[in-house]
Amino acid sequence: HAPATLPTAGLPGSSKPTTASPKPTASRTAAPTSGEVKVTDDLKRGIVLIDATLDTTTQSSGTGMILNAGGQVLTNYHVVRSSSSVTVTVVASQRRYTATLVGRDAVHDVALLQLDGASGMPTITPDKDAVSVGDAVVAAGNAAGQGYLTAFAGRIRGTDRSIRVRGASPNDPEENLSGLLETDAHAEPGDSGGPLFDAEGEVLGMTTAGSSAGSQGAAYAVPIANALAVVGKISAGDETGGVVVGPKASLGVNAVEEAGNGVRVTKVISGTAASRAGLKVDDYITSVAGQSVSTLAALLEALDTVQPGQTVTVAWTRNGTADSSRVALDASKYN
């Protein structure tokens, strides 16, 4: 998915096709400073196109960057959030792989994927230099889920920007992101997770969101050092600061959000944490793991903070009467 950025429309996760993206510069010599640029072999190196299945009828599209020869891929979490399966196409070779979510950080909108059976993969080169306003950049990605790479040149307009984003699913919680780079390079849904290149062809950021506010649109990118810091924590199994390794936790219910009433259970899946806790259809979930739940987004956000197997308190009301139970959560089949 791509994130919808507030206060203005951004790179919304796409229900086939969609996610946000800008695009990279074609030639290293005499490259244009704005507008679309030619996609060269150098520019394609280490970039993948991502297709995520959200449910039986909905697809979300995005972009990613290969970090090592073994096929680990960096992307935005909102690109794959709530998906049941992920397929990745390597731009340079057009080879397709299934991908597994290794870990993610919803707070910083970073995810690490592993391509199944990958080896000898081409990789991107992260930039290690300081970024300044006015620097020339190129953003590349799978714009509008088009299935091929396009790229656009622009300039850095600001650093340390803050925005709010959400994924393609309407129930995904919004996340407040800060410390972002702002550029006038063109971005669309589908570009999320793609590279923001510097003039040397090194990656200085990961395109995350777009906005149409002001006289011209803007795109926002997570600085590559920040994204790689999250990857380092995932690889080390360090589950602090919003990082979760492995599958997310699941309660085992279907629910709907009712204005003024909260989250009503419409189905309790047999054999799950919800059934063990004693939840029933038409109960209203009020809190999970000490976090108040009044919307579906709040329920998902609460589950983001706990691990499968962790025992938490689930509270609900039934016919106006409050009840609660402590139960070990299950592993979710959704990313």
Disulfide bonds with the S-S distance in Angstrom:
none
